[in-house]
């Protein structure tokens, strides 16, 4: 019997609330800012950042004069994003909510975005429908999704080998497959542009073994995987993660600079 969707979502929410994604994402935020700049979102446009985390896209967008709303399933991440916005005197709005049932009216936003976020929702057809529903006709959609073959995709594959994900939802990294994305969005969006890129400026001032421990402490999915394993399983997962991070490490000075491929999706609402 397949798990109830509410059970799956409760587990996913608990996973993303575990660790400290606000801390974890700070090393990814320089790259997020660069990706955001490439989307050319103008001051005054109404932007919805879906699965916004602690605001690595929403905060810099608000700082640039965009009218920002962020939504995420994780209560603590929304609280973190609000705190960050308040500390910087920004008027961005944040709300707890589900990417499969967004709490906004039809056509409420000029631009809808998600940075390695909505790809993790369990029912992609509902995600695609909701992204379209809240986007105004002629509005723009931008997604950045990890590819199956890139560093992040390989990391999730290793984690899933040790701790199998819930039965039912398709792999999140299918949002990084061109043909899958086209089929999911085709009914709602036109003028799709898909490009494989490397996540920019993803650097850590410490070694690969230290990075594994960092992921284990702060990144919910990895933290939960370790917690579910015995000592032998933890040692095995540690070794495999070190191998992946070493393979994709571009630094030569004892630090870590990850090279991870993502699929950038740009489209226009029909």
Number of C-alpha atoms within 10 A of each C-alpha: 5 9 10 9 14 9 11 18 15 11 13 21 18 16 18 22 19 19 21 19 20 20 13 17 17 15 16 17 19 18 19 24 18 14 17 19 15 9 15 8 18 15 14 13 14 19 27 27 26 27 27 29 30 30 30 23 26 32 25 20 23 23 17 15 16 20 22 25 23 28 27 27 24 23 17 19 25 25 16 18 26 22 13 17 22 12 9 12 11 18 17 23 17 24 20 19 19 20 26 18 12 19 14 14 10 15 17 17 23 21 26 24 27 23 23 22 20 27 23 20 23 21 17 22 13 15 23 20 17 20 28 24 19 22 28 19 18 15 20 24 23 21 25 27 27 31 24 22 16 19 22 22 22 19 20 19 17 16 20 15 11 16 18 11 16 16 10 14 15 15 17 22 23 19 28 28 18 17 11 11 18 17 10 17 20 15 13 18 22 16 12 16 13 20 13 18 15 18 19 19 17 18 18 18 13 14 18 22 16 15 18 19 16 18 18 19 18 18 23 21 20 24 20 19 20 20 13 12 15 10 11 9 16 16 12 14 22 16 13 16 23 19 15 17 24 17 12 16 19 14 15 8 9 11 17 23 22 24 22 21 22 28 25 23 22 19 20 20 26 16
